[in-house]
Amino acid sequence: MRDAGLGSWPRRRAAMSPDAVALIFAGRRTTYAELHERTSRLAAALRAAGIRDGDRVAYLGPNHPSFVETMFATWMLGAIFVPLNFRLTPPEIDYQLRHSGAVALISAAPHDADLGIRVAVADLETFAAGREPVEATPAGLDDVALILYTSGTTGHPKGAMLTHGNLLWNCYNLLVCVDVAGDEMTLVSAPLFHVAALNQCLLPTFLKGGTSVIMPGWDVDGCFDAIAEHRITWMFGVSQMFAGLVRSPRWPDADLTSVRCLMTGGAPVPEALIRAYQERGLAFCQGYGMTETAPGATFLEARESRAHIGSAGLPVFFTEVRVTRPDLTPADPGEPGEVLVRGPNVTPGYWNDPAATAAALTGDGWFRSGDLAIVDEAGHFRIVDRTKDMYISGGENVYPAEVEAAIFEHPGVAEAAVVGVPDATWGEVGRAFVVPAPGASLTPGDIPEFLTGRLARYKIPVYVDVVDDLPRTGSGKVRKGPLRTRLLPAPARPR
């Protein structure tokens, strides 16, 4: 089926609900009919500039309607969209432009790149002015739609390819798990260059004809304001974003009655944080996935969110997920193992990197995540940690996510990250980086004292750093690589 590509979505949605509002940004409302026209004119301008089927079109900039217009215009031409993390340094961005072979760059501001870019646009309005709309080029479900660069902690990031079919099936999985409605007011506050904001929020909302309220970037007060002004019904956030809302002085009195569902993923979420939202009567749904699975792999539906607090849920409807030992045999219930995923939402591989593709995909199509999880007797998945983040202390496995969740229970802690560091006696021991809550006073010794009796002694960090903030990727995840290389402080507790 060659007309199944997502480039046809603006036309199809405009035909069904032309006057419905597709996007709201900074007070500006764009209907589906207007979005279709703008997208078609931009596609005409890109075609006139020489963009053809299979070309890579990159986008660089914060969340904005032009991201959405460029994405759909790219797909209308049968080209491949490459959204870039605008928080990266110029050399990092240049690497991704060069590696993807991008021939066009749409950017919020001029970018000094001489990397084979034939079309560089910083003003879409002028670029597309006067163009006659064009029809979408047919695209099949197996055609590549996106190249998303993974954040990676070592070496260069890899460009995960997602096909039109991957995106479509992810939407189907999401719509089975979440009752997305045509009157949805979805807050898109996480970065759109990240797979969750794009594929778990914007595209399913678009498919249903709802409204995406786009924030240029994450801001706690801006989020509260948007919920109040637009009566937001649904939003996605990572743990850091939801923790910021709870820590805000506006939290106790904020009117959240319009919100039907809160969705999170990207990293294990402390149960104390989930409970804070449940105490407000909100459905807090945790899921698990990754860029390479477009991203949904498991999901905890709202009706089960209270009975299985902290669970990442069950495999999504059209996808298989299992936990295995290193030899790929099934792990027993309660036994930690690597998560493997197979289904129509799973990447066909990495752009221009056959070695990485071969390492990630088994011969029978299972994607090896590198994440550790346990599955309970009821089939619920609980994400333990990344394989590379786990460390071994005195022969015992320590999962930093478990330690971080325990530290988060301290009332004076806003955020925490734990890494393993070398130790002459135990092989490795824990080092915690802790951000105090506003107005709180923390010392390094407070953390081991608080954890004593809550965690086994070998899990309690030997070293504690009290810091102002944590290094993050563009999607909000903590970057643990830089934390591992910092000079050690004095021990916070005896070994």
C-alpha positions in Angstrom: 0.0 0.0 0.0 2.0 3.0 -1.3 -0.4 5.7 -0.1 -0.1 4.7 3.6 2.6 7.2 4.5 2.2 9.8 7.2 2.6 12.6 4.6 -1.1 12.0 3.7 -2.3 12.7 7.3 -2.7 16.5 7.0 -4.9 16.1 3.9 -6.9 13.3 5.5 -7.4 15.1 8.8 -8.3 18.4 7.1 -11.0 16.6 5.1 -12.5 15.1 8.3 -12.2 18.1 10.7 -11.1 21.2 8.8 -12.1 23.7 11.5 -10.8 21.8 14.5 -7.7 23.3 16.1 -4.6 21.2 15.4 -2.0 23.3 17.2 -1.9 26.1 19.8 1.4 27.9 20.3 2.0 31.3 22.0 -1.7 32.2 21.6 -1.8 31.3 17.9 -4.3 28.7 16.8 -3.8 26.7 13.7 -6.7 24.6 12.3 -6.3 21.4 10.5 -7.3 23.0 7.2 -4.7 25.8 7.8 -2.0 23.2 8.7 -2.7 21.2 5.6 -2.4 24.3 3.4 0.8 25.5 5.1 2.4 22.0 5.0 1.5 21.6 1.3 3.0 25.0 0.4 6.2 24.2 2.3 6.4 20.8 0.5 6.1 22.7 -2.8 9.0 25.0 -1.8 11.2 22.1 -0.8 10.4 20.3 -4.0 11.3 23.3 -6.0 14.6 23.5 -4.1 15.4 20.0 -5.2 14.3 17.8 -2.3 13.3 14.4 -3.6 12.1 10.9 -2.4 14.7 9.5 0.1 16.5 12.8 0.8 17.1 13.7 4.4 15.7 17.0 5.7 17.0 18.1 9.1 15.2 20.4 11.6 17.0 22.3 14.3 15.1 24.4 16.9 12.9 24.4 20.0 9.3 23.2 20.0 7.4 25.2 17.4 4.6 24.7 14.8 7.3 24.9 12.2 8.6 21.6 13.5 5.3 20.0 12.7 5.0 21.7 9.3 8.5 20.7 8.3 8.0 17.1 9.4 4.8 16.6 7.4 6.1 18.5 4.4 9.2 16.2 4.4 7.0 13.1 4.4 4.8 14.5 1.7 7.8 14.4 -0.6 8.8 10.9 0.4 11.8 12.3 2.2 13.2 11.4 5.6 12.9 13.8 8.6 15.9 14.2 10.9 15.0 16.2 14.0 18.1 17.4 15.8 18.7 18.2 19.5 19.2 22.0 19.5 20.9 21.7 22.9 23.9 20.0 21.3 27.1 21.7 20.5 27.9 22.8 16.9 30.4 19.9 16.4 27.8 17.4 17.7 25.1 18.8 15.4 27.5 18.8 12.5 28.3 15.2 13.0 24.6 14.2 12.8 24.1 16.4 9.7 27.1 14.7 8.1 26.3 11.2 9.2 22.6 11.4 8.0 23.7 13.0 4.7 21.1 15.7 5.2 20.7 17.9 2.1 18.3 20.4 3.7 18.4 22.1 7.1 15.4 24.0 8.5 16.5 25.9 11.6 15.1 28.5 14.0 18.3 30.5 13.5 21.1 30.3 10.9 23.5 27.4 11.5 27.0 27.7 10.1 27.3 24.3 8.4 29.1 23.5 5.2 28.4 19.8 5.1 26.7 19.3 1.8 23.6 21.2 2.8 21.9 22.4 -0.4 18.9 24.0 1.2 19.3 26.1 4.4 16.1 27.8 5.6 15.6 30.0 8.7 12.4 31.7 7.6 9.7 29.3 6.6 7.1 32.0 5.9 9.3 33.7 3.2 10.6 30.4 1.9 7.1 29.0 1.2 5.3 32.2 0.2 3.5 32.2 -3.1 3.9 28.4 -3.6 1.0 26.4 -4.9 0.1 23.4 -2.7 1.3 20.0 -3.9 0.0 16.5 -3.4 1.8 14.0 -1.2 4.2 11.5 -2.8 3.0 8.0 -2.1 5.0 6.2 0.6 4.8 2.6 1.9 4.8 1.4 5.5 8.4 0.0 5.1 9.8 3.3 3.9 12.0 5.2 6.4 10.2 8.2 7.9 12.5 9.4 10.7 16.1 9.2 11.7 16.4 9.9 15.5 19.8 10.1 17.0 20.1 8.3 20.3 21.7 10.2 23.1 24.4 7.6 23.7 27.0 7.9 26.6 30.1 6.7 24.7 31.2 7.4 21.2 29.0 8.9 18.5 25.2 8.6 18.7 23.5 6.1 16.4 20.8 7.1 14.0 17.8 4.9 14.7 15.6 4.5 11.6 11.8 4.5 12.1 9.5 3.7 9.2 6.1 5.0 8.5 4.8 1.6 9.6 6.7 1.8 12.9 5.1 5.2 13.6 1.6 4.0 12.6 1.7 0.8 14.7 3.1 2.8 17.7 0.0 5.0 17.4 -2.2 2.0 17.3 -0.6 0.6 20.4 -0.9 3.9 22.2 -4.6 4.3 21.3 -5.3 0.8 22.6 -3.8 1.7 26.0 -5.0 5.3 26.3 -8.5 6.6 25.6 -7.3 9.5 23.4 -10.4 11.5 22.4 -11.2 13.9 19.5 -11.5 16.7 22.1 -8.1 16.0 23.6 -6.0 19.0 24.7 -2.6 17.5 24.8 0.3 19.4 26.4 3.5 19.0 24.4 6.1 20.2 26.8 8.9 17.7 26.3 11.1 18.3 23.3 9.7 17.2 20.0 13.1 15.9 18.8 12.6 13.2 21.4 10.6 10.1 20.4 8.1 10.3 23.3 6.8 13.8 22.8 6.6 13.3 19.1 5.2 9.7 18.8 3.4 9.3 22.1 1.7 12.7 22.2 1.6 14.7 19.0 1.0 12.0 16.4 -1.7 10.1 18.3 -3.4 13.5 19.1 -3.2 14.4 15.4 -4.6 11.0 14.3 -7.6 11.5 16.6 -8.2 15.2 15.6 -7.4 16.6 19.0 -5.4 19.8 19.8 -1.7 19.8 20.7 -0.7 22.8 22.9 3.0 23.3 22.2 5.3 24.7 24.8 8.7 25.9 23.4 10.4 24.2 26.3 9.8 22.8 29.8 8.8 25.4 32.4 7.0 24.5 35.6 5.0 27.7 35.8 4.3 27.6 32.1 2.9 24.1 32.6 0.6 25.2 35.4 -0.5 28.2 33.3 -1.2 26.0 30.2 -3.3 23.6 32.2 -5.3 26.4 33.6 -5.7 28.4 30.3 -6.4 25.5 27.9 -7.9 22.9 30.3 -5.2 20.4 29.4 -6.5 16.8 29.4 -3.3 14.8 28.7 0.4 15.2 29.0 3.7 13.3 28.9 6.7 14.1 31.1 9.9 12.5 32.4 10.4 12.0 36.1 12.3 15.3 36.5 9.4 17.3 35.0 6.7 15.7 37.3 9.0 16.1 40.3 9.3 19.8 39.5 5.5 20.3 39.5 5.2 18.6 42.9 8.0 20.7 44.4 6.4 24.0 43.2 4.6 26.2 45.7 1.7 26.2 43.2 1.2 22.5 43.5 -1.2 22.4 46.5 -3.7 24.9 45.0 -3.4 24.1 41.3 -6.6 23.2 39.5 -5.9 19.9 37.8 -9.5 18.8 37.4 -9.3 18.8 33.6 -6.4 16.3 33.4 -7.5 12.9 32.5 -4.2 11.1 32.1 -0.5 11.8 33.0 2.0 9.6 31.2 5.6 9.1 32.0 8.6 7.1 30.8 12.2 7.4 30.0 13.5 6.1 33.3 12.1 4.4 36.4 9.9 6.7 38.5 10.2 6.8 42.3 7.0 5.5 43.8 6.9 8.4 46.2 6.4 10.7 43.2 3.7 8.5 41.7 1.9 8.6 45.0 2.0 12.4 45.1 -0.1 12.4 41.9 -2.4 9.6 42.9 -3.2 11.5 46.1 -4.5 14.3 43.9 -6.9 11.8 42.2 -4.9 11.7 39.0 -4.2 8.7 36.8 -0.4 8.4 36.6 0.5 5.9 33.8 4.0 4.7 33.5 5.3 3.1 30.3 8.5 1.7 29.0 10.1 2.0 25.6 13.0 3.5 23.7 13.7 5.4 20.5 14.2 2.1 18.6 10.7 0.9 19.5 9.0 4.1 18.4 8.9 4.1 21.5 6.1 2.1 23.3 7.0 -1.4 24.4 5.0 -1.7 27.7 2.3 0.4 29.3 0.4 0.6 32.6 -3.2 1.5 31.8 -5.0 4.0 34.0 -7.4 1.3 35.4 -4.3 -0.6 36.8 -2.2 2.3 37.9 -3.2 2.2 41.6 -3.0 -1.6 42.0 0.4 -1.8 40.3 2.1 1.4 41.4 5.7 1.6 40.0 5.0 -1.0 37.4 5.9 -0.2 33.7 2.9 -2.3 32.8 2.3 -5.0 30.3 3.4 -5.4 26.7 1.5 -3.1 24.4 -1.2 -4.8 22.2 0.6 -5.4 19.0 4.1 -6.0 20.4 6.0 -8.8 22.1 8.3 -8.2 25.0 10.3 -10.7 27.1 13.0 -10.7 29.7 16.0 -13.0 29.1 19.2 -14.2 30.6 22.5 -13.4 28.8 22.2 -16.6 26.7 18.7 -15.3 25.6 16.8 -18.0 27.5 13.7 -16.8 29.4 14.3 -15.4 32.8 12.1 -16.7 35.7 9.5 -14.5 37.3 11.4 -12.1 39.6 14.7 -12.7 38.0 16.4 -9.7 36.5 17.2 -10.0 32.8 17.5 -8.0 29.6 14.4 -6.7 27.9 13.9 -7.8 24.3 11.2 -6.4 22.0 9.7 -7.6 18.7 6.9 -6.1 16.7 5.9 -3.8 13.9 7.0 -0.8 15.9 10.6 -1.9 16.1 13.3 -0.2 14.1 14.7 -1.9 11.1 18.2 -0.8 12.3 20.6 2.1 12.4 21.3 4.5 9.6 24.5 3.7 7.8 25.6 1.4 10.6 25.2 -2.3 9.7 27.5 -3.4 12.6 25.3 -1.6 15.2 22.2 -3.0 13.6 23.5 -6.6 13.7 24.5 -6.2 17.3 21.1 -4.9 18.3 18.8 -7.3 16.4 18.7 -11.0 16.8 18.3 -13.3 13.8 14.6 -13.7 14.5 13.9 -10.0 14.9 14.1 -9.3 18.6 15.6 -5.9 19.5 18.1 -6.1 22.5 17.4 -3.1 24.6 20.3 -3.2 27.1 17.8 -2.5 29.8 17.2 -4.8 32.9 13.7 -5.7 34.1 11.9 -8.2 36.2 8.5 -9.6 35.4 6.2 -10.6 38.3 3.8 -13.5 38.3 1.1 -11.3 36.9 3.2 -10.5 33.9 3.9 -6.9 34.9 7.3 -5.4 34.0 9.4 -3.4 36.4 12.4 -1.7 34.9 15.4 -2.2 37.1 18.1 -0.2 35.3 20.3 0.0 32.3 22.7 -3.0 32.0 25.6 -0.6 31.8 24.4 1.3 34.9 24.2 -1.7 37.2 27.4 -2.2 39.3 28.6 -5.1 41.5 29.7 -4.4 45.0 31.2 -7.2 47.0 29.7 -9.7 44.6 26.2 -8.2 44.9 24.3 -6.6 42.0 23.3 -3.0 42.8 20.7 -1.3 40.6 21.1 2.5 40.9 17.4 3.2 40.1 16.4 1.4 43.3 18.9 3.4 45.3 17.7 6.7 43.7 14.1 5.9 44.5 15.0 5.4 48.1 17.0 8.6 48.3 14.0 10.5 46.7 11.9 9.5 49.8 14.0 12.0 51.8 11.9 15.1 52.2 14.9 17.3 51.6 15.8 15.8 48.2 14.6 17.1 44.9 16.6 14.7 42.6 19.2 12.0 42.9 21.5 10.1 40.6 23.7 7.1 41.6 26.7 5.6 39.8 29.2 2.9 40.6 32.8 3.9 41.2 35.9 1.7 41.6 36.8 0.5 45.1 39.9 -1.5 46.1 38.0 -3.7 48.6 34.5 -4.2 47.2 35.2 -3.8 43.4 32.7 -1.0 43.1 30.7 1.1 45.5 27.9 3.7 45.1 28.3 7.4 44.6 25.2 9.5 44.9 24.7 13.0 43.5 21.8 14.7 45.3 20.0 18.0 44.5 18.4 19.5 47.6 14.7 20.5 47.5 14.1 24.3 47.6 14.9 25.7 51.1 16.3 22.3 52.3 19.7 22.0 53.9 21.5 18.7 53.1 24.9 17.4 54.1 26.6 14.3 52.5 26.2 12.4 55.8 22.4 12.8 55.8 21.9 10.4 52.9 23.6 7.3 54.3 21.9 7.9 57.7 18.5 8.2 56.0 19.1 5.0 54.0 20.2 2.9 56.9 17.5 0.4 57.6 15.8 1.2 54.3 18.4 -0.5 52.1 20.9 -3.3 52.5 24.2 -1.9 53.6 26.0 -2.7 50.4 23.5 -0.6 48.4 24.0 2.5 50.5 26.4 4.9 48.6 29.8 5.4 50.2 30.2 8.8 48.5 27.6 11.6 48.4 27.8 14.9 46.5 25.3 17.6 47.2 25.0 19.5 43.9 22.9 22.3 42.4 21.8 20.3 39.3 22.5 17.2 37.3 23.8 16.9 33.7 21.1 16.0 31.3 20.4 14.9 27.7 18.1 16.9 25.5 15.3 14.6 26.5 15.8 15.3 30.2 17.5 12.0 31.1 20.4 12.3 33.5 23.8 11.8 31.8 25.7 9.5 34.1 29.0 9.4 32.1 30.1 12.9 33.3 29.2 11.9 36.9 31.5 8.9 36.8 34.6 11.0 35.9 34.4 13.6 38.6 37.0 13.5 41.4 35.8 11.6 44.4 34.9 13.5 47.6 35.6 12.3 51.1 33.5 9.2 52.0 30.1 10.0 53.5 30.1 6.7 55.4 32.6 4.0 56.4 33.1 1.2 54.0 
